Amino acid sequence: MELILFVFSVVGMTLIVVDGSILQWFRNLVKLTASKINVPSLGTIVDCYLCSGTWCGFLMGFVWISSDPLKIFACGCAGAFLANAAALMLNWIESATMVNLPDNSNNEQS
């Protein structure tokens, strides 16, 4: 049961951090702080599914799986994979439903 909760909590939390309008203020704060400390690339952590998924995996690994540092690290790696895979799958589903172009391969042009 903990594994299922881990998977869904990592994916859900990452999607909320990266795409959720409810945490836009958090993304803005992270980017502003990163630019103030002169490390603007640090601000990209909230725009990246792999990066956010890693940190969400660390947190949810500690909450649901174990307090063992090696297991938490493994959960971070798993979180990165899960979050990125979920984002790719959702983008693929969305792209398949957005536009259906007609097949013009049978039409001859003169």
N, C-alpha and C positions, 0 to 999 in steps of 0.2 A: 504494500500500500504506500509506503514511504517513497518507493521508486516512482510510482505514478504521480504522486504529489510533487516530487522533485521535478519530473519532466514538465508537467503542465505549469508549475510555478515559475520555472526558469524561462520557458517560452513566453508565457504571459507577461511576466515582469519585463523581459527584454523588449517585447513589442510595445509595452506601455512606455518604457524609458525612451526608446528610439522614435516611435511614431505617435504616441498618445498626446492629444492636445492638453490633457490634464497635467502633464509634466513639462509643458513648454517652458514654464518659468524655471524649472530645474536645468533644462538644456541650456537656456540663456545664461543662467548663473554659472554653470560649469565653463562655458565658452568665455564669459567675461572674466572669470577668475583666471583661467588659463592665459588669456591675453595680458592680464595685469601682472602676472608673474613671469611674463615674457616666454611662455611655452605654449604658443597657440595650437600646436599639434595635439596637446593634451585635451583640448576641447573637442576633438573629433571622437573621443571615446563614447560620447552620447549619440553619435550619428552612425555608429558601426555595430552591426549585429554580432560580429565576432567579439569585439571588445566588450560591449555591454553584456553579452551572453556569458563571457568569462567571469565578470564580476558578479553577475546575478547567480551564476553557478557556484561561485565561492560562497556567497551568502546562503543560498538555498541548500547547498551541501552541508553547511554547518547546521542549519535549522533542521533538515530532514534526515540527513544521512549519518554524520559523525562529527566529532570535534578533533579527530586525528588529522594533523596537517597534510599528510600524504593523500588521504581520502578527500579532503577539501580541495586540494590541488587537482586531483582527478575529476572532481565534480565541476571545477572551473573549466577544465578542458572539454568535458562532456557538455557543459552548458554552452560553450562557444559553438560546438558542432550542432547541438539541438536548435539553438536560436537561429543560426544561419540556415540550416536545413528547412526550418519552419518558414523563414522569410522567403527563401527561394520557392518553396511550394506555394505559398500564398501569392507571390508575384506571378508564378506560372498560371495559377488558377485565374487570377485577375486578368492577365493578358489574354487568356483563352476566351474570356467572356466579354472583353471590351470591344474587339473588332473582329468581324468575320468578313474577309475579303473574298469576292467571288473568284473561282478558279478560271483564269483566262488562258490556260494552256491549250485549250481546244480551238480557240478563236484564231483565225489567221488574219494578219494585217497585210494590207496591200500597199 
